Amino acid sequence: MTLSSPAPHQQAVETTDAVVVGAGMYGCYIACLLREHGLRVVLLDRADKLLTRASYANQARVHNGYHYPRSVLTALRSHVNFARFVSEFRPCIDDSFQMYYAIARQHSKVTARQFERFCLAVGAPLSPAPASVTARFDPAMTEAVFAAEEFAFDARKLADEMRGRLEHHAVDTRLGHALTGLAQADRGLEATWQSAQGQGRLATRFVFNCTYSNLNRVLELGQRRSIPLKHELTEMALVAVPPAMKAVGVTMMCGPFFSIMPFPSRGLHTLSHVRYTPHGSWRDEPGAPLTHRHDPDAFAQTSRFPHMVRDAARYMPELAACQHVDSLWEIKTVLPQNETDDGRPILWKRDAEWRQLVSVMGGKIDNVYDLEAEIATLLAEDL
Ligand SMILES: Cc1cc2nc3c(=O)[nH]c(=O)nc-3n(C[C@H](O)[C@H](O)[C@H](O)COP(=O)(O)OP(=O)(O)OC[C@H]3O[C@@H](n4cnc5c(N)ncnc54)[C@H](O)[C@@H]3O)c2cc1C
């Protein structure tokens, strides 16, 4: 190679219709949708694999509505999306366990009767748990236990499934490519990327910012106004459960309680706790500089598993035998307006001036379906 040889892609400006930044579940799903609408798409992710961040490090629950008694809209959307997600992603679904929702006697934001009524209204199947199951809970702590229909997804199988879909849709997928710049150009936008091999520029009509906790970092690259977001450093403990818990998941409703359920891609259970899973929080405010790093490895990671399991065992004593194997650390990002009602609508935000720059964030994996109408409207308006 001579000294003047350019690195691959170093100088030429390539042209495409859409750049999707972030190859988590949302970016992959959007990239495929855009191809179905006939657009040329380049999908960038700075990681070397698909679905490595929040789409992997989460509780793997395919929500069916139960979780959201304080946000009926999210509960209804969950319930509607559940059937479709389970059928379309069948090979990635683990339905080999029974999920129970229990109601705490104290400090719960719903009573057993209210929870039953809510599930009936949403259409989520619920029945009293058998006496043999209820007997596993401390009756002084637990008002009622219900059997529910809720499953888990295998995040590694989901990544394989999305890889197959990206190939099928001929999406130009570039892993190990970080977005490093955003600018306005003559007929749209220009995105700059960097990889270990070099850097390049893409002239594009649309940019879809699907970077979850990094949404405002990407907006900052183009000096765009940031979106109000709340972030938490979260810990999901990965635990080996006693044999009687292997085919069981339990969520204690509705307040500062625990949840334990299978995490299929590791053959373990996740144990989370509303009080101990968040290890600290901060906000991005429009106009204010972004001060925190959005990488969980930038923080001290001291497990709170002992606190989680101690509290969980007060309700279900056999959980005291759970063994801590590992923890999943991630930055969880939510819309500040949903802090009180726990709602998880998707964020779909077009920049005020660069209208073809769209930031997208979903509070749950199966909310991806809510993007279909947004994409169709955007493309119809843009023609
Ligand atoms: C602790 C926790 C528990 C959860 N539990 C559940 C649950 O049980 N069920 C459920 O449905 N949902 C759950 N969620 C929510 C769910 O994980 C998210 O809604 C979903 O994963 C978001 O997907 P995403 O594609 O937007 O983000 P991600 O999967 O995080 O993808 C964003 C991608 O952007 C990339 N990126 C960032 N910056 C750049 C850049 N500059 N250039 C290139 N690439 C970049 C990252 O590498 C990453 O791959 C949970 C989330 C957390 C954190």
The ligand as a MOL file (V3000), in Angstrom:
LIG
                    3D

  0  0  0     0  0            999 V3000
M  V30 BEGIN CTAB
M  V30 COUNTS 53 58 0 0 0
M  V30 BEGIN ATOM
M  V30 1 C -33.1510 -2.8730 33.3750 0
M  V30 2 C -34.1130 -2.9190 32.2230 0
M  V30 3 C -35.1710 -3.8320 32.2360 0
M  V30 4 C -36.0620 -3.8800 31.1600 0
M  V30 5 N -37.0080 -4.8560 31.1320 0
M  V30 6 C -37.7520 -5.0320 30.0110 0
M  V30 7 C -38.6080 -6.1540 29.8900 0
M  V30 8 O -38.6660 -7.0280 30.7490 0
M  V30 9 N -39.3700 -6.2620 28.7510 0
M  V30 10 C -39.3260 -5.3190 27.7440 0
M  V30 11 O -40.0270 -5.4670 26.7350 0
M  V30 12 N -38.4910 -4.2440 27.8430 0
M  V30 13 C -37.7020 -4.0940 28.9340 0
M  V30 14 N -36.8330 -3.0380 29.0180 0
M  V30 15 C -36.8630 -2.0080 27.9580 0
M  V30 16 C -36.1650 -2.5010 26.6960 0
M  V30 17 O -34.9430 -3.0730 27.0330 0
M  V30 18 C -35.9700 -1.3200 25.7490 0
M  V30 19 O -37.2310 -0.7350 25.4900 0
M  V30 20 C -35.3850 -1.7220 24.4050 0
M  V30 21 O -34.3460 -2.6390 24.5550 0
M  V30 22 C -34.8680 -0.5120 23.6840 0
M  V30 23 O -34.2990 -0.9480 22.4560 0
M  V30 24 P -33.4360 0.0310 21.6010 0
M  V30 25 O -33.1610 -0.6350 20.3170 0
M  V30 26 O -34.1120 1.3650 21.5480 0
M  V30 27 O -32.0970 0.2800 22.4680 0
M  V30 28 P -30.7310 -0.5580 22.5740 0
M  V30 29 O -30.9460 -2.0050 22.5210 0
M  V30 30 O -29.9880 -0.0030 23.7720 0
M  V30 31 O -29.9500 -0.1520 21.2510 0
M  V30 32 C -29.3020 1.1090 21.0970 0
M  V30 33 C -28.0680 0.8740 20.2380 0
M  V30 34 O -27.5010 2.1500 19.8890 0
M  V30 35 C -26.1100 1.9510 19.7590 0
M  V30 36 N -25.4520 3.2620 19.7640 0
M  V30 37 C -25.4510 4.1920 20.7460 0
M  V30 38 N -24.7530 5.2750 20.3670 0
M  V30 39 C -24.3060 5.0450 19.1110 0
M  V30 40 C -23.5130 5.7770 18.1790 0
M  V30 41 N -23.0510 7.0150 18.4470 0
M  V30 42 N -23.2270 5.2170 16.9740 0
M  V30 43 C -23.6810 3.9720 16.6630 0
M  V30 44 N -24.4310 3.2170 17.5180 0
M  V30 45 C -24.7320 3.7540 18.7240 0
M  V30 46 C -25.7670 1.0570 20.9360 0
M  V30 47 O -24.5370 0.3810 20.7180 0
M  V30 48 C -26.9680 0.1080 20.9610 0
M  V30 49 O -26.7260 -1.1050 20.2650 0
M  V30 50 C -35.9230 -2.9590 30.0710 0
M  V30 51 C -34.8580 -2.0540 30.0520 0
M  V30 52 C -33.9370 -2.0520 31.0900 0
M  V30 53 C -32.7460 -1.1570 30.9970 0
M  V30 END ATOM
M  V30 BEGIN BOND
M  V30 1 1 1 2
M  V30 2 1 2 3
M  V30 3 2 2 52
M  V30 4 2 3 4
M  V30 5 1 4 5
M  V30 6 1 4 50
M  V30 7 2 5 6
M  V30 8 1 6 7
M  V30 9 1 6 13
M  V30 10 2 7 8
M  V30 11 1 7 9
M  V30 12 1 9 10
M  V30 13 2 10 11
M  V30 14 1 10 12
M  V30 15 2 12 13
M  V30 16 1 13 14
M  V30 17 1 14 15
M  V30 18 1 14 50
M  V30 19 1 15 16
M  V30 20 1 16 17
M  V30 21 1 16 18
M  V30 22 1 18 19
M  V30 23 1 18 20
M  V30 24 1 20 21
M  V30 25 1 20 22
M  V30 26 1 22 23
M  V30 27 1 23 24
M  V30 28 2 24 25
M  V30 29 1 24 26
M  V30 30 1 24 27
M  V30 31 1 27 28
M  V30 32 2 28 29
M  V30 33 1 28 30
M  V30 34 1 28 31
M  V30 35 1 31 32
M  V30 36 1 32 33
M  V30 37 1 33 34
M  V30 38 1 33 48
M  V30 39 1 34 35
M  V30 40 1 35 36
M  V30 41 1 35 46
M  V30 42 1 36 37
M  V30 43 1 36 45
M  V30 44 2 37 38
M  V30 45 1 38 39
M  V30 46 1 39 40
M  V30 47 2 39 45
M  V30 48 1 40 41
M  V30 49 2 40 42
M  V30 50 1 42 43
M  V30 51 2 43 44
M  V30 52 1 44 45
M  V30 53 1 46 47
M  V30 54 1 46 48
M  V30 55 1 48 49
M  V30 56 2 50 51
M  V30 57 1 51 52
M  V30 58 1 52 53
M  V30 END BOND
M  V30 END CTAB
M  END
